[in-house]
Amino acid sequence: MPLAVGSSAAAEAQCEIDRPVVFAGLDWDSNAFHTSVASFIMKNGYGCETDQIPGSTIPLLNGMARGDVDVTMEIWPDNVTEALAKGQAAGDFVDLGINFPDALQAWFVPKYLVEGEDAPAKGLKTVFDLPKYKEVFQDPEDPSKGRFYNCIAGWGCEEINTKKLHAYGLTEDFVNFRPGTGAALSAAIESNVKREKPIVFYYWGPTWVLGKVMDDLVILEEPAFDREIWDALSEETDPTQVEKAVAYPLSRVHVYANSEFAEQAPQLVEFLTKYETTNAIVSKALAYMQDTGGSTDDAALEFLRTNRDLWTTWVPEEVAARVEAALEQ
């Protein structure tokens, strides 16, 4: 049953608010998966309609501060430190807790480039080694430089990685390449790794990409995470002024909500506060999508049908019963 279709069981519930709950439609699959799961539970368990506004991290974070967006299922605090601090200080939105506690972010290269006697980048271990191997990662549009695959323009990670490129002294030797979409970035990674072509890139987990190719990758070493350096890096608005950078922390990814919405919908907020998954759970869901060609709605249904012991702890018994009834239709 598509998630957009309500059930008769859901009609028994009365939503706390008289309009759709608006989610941040962030442009990556794990956020979309969580939005699908939460939307199904809200529609069928709480009798609420849902909607979403598509976009990137910073614009949608600003939208949540304004009240255009009610809920964001994936906020990576270390990527948007300044914007989060500003919004929370102003009382625009509230932190509803951890969605998953073990998110990974790093710069990667494939093992076949660095392991073995004939490996073309044998000896590449750290980000500071990259200039010596720029020819291996040659940019097709500027052959005098290598190509670093960054995030999408507008994503918080794109800004962090751009600052890192300056801090690590790589801007003279590498093109800061930003693919047009998240799909273009994941396709470039999967294609190059499958064909054993050279690529150096940033990526994160949980994702189907790392789920499928992580065993073929190595993480480039960076200076160890240091909170003081990280905070200074995050706060600096001019990438050319960043002199020090460190590795990404192992991130805790949070659920956030607009403050006015949180006051209006305490039952939904209680559900969202209890909502918690793991990197492995989400990666499994994303791999299911990739292997079956299914949507995030399909992955949400699969998750709800196979993880009853988990999600039923997020909601009262009567809500769980209505969701179960919808799953059986």
Secondary structure, DSSP 8 states (H G I E B T S, - for coil): --TTS--TTGGGS--SSSS-EEEEEESSHHHHHHHHHHHHHHHHHH---EEEEEE-HHHHHHHHHHTS--EEEEE-GGGSHHHHHHHHHTTSEEEEEEEEEEEEEEEEEEHHHHSSTT-TTTT--BGGGGGGGTTTTB-SS-TTSEEEE---TTSHHHHHHHHHHHHTT-TTTEEEE--SSHHHHHHHHHHHHHTT---EEEEEES-HHHHHHGGGEEE-B-S---HHHHHHHHH-S-GGG---------EEEEEEEEHHHHHH-HHHHHHHHH----HHHHHHHHHHHHHHT--HHHHHHHHHHH-HHHHTTSS-HHHHHHHHHHHT-
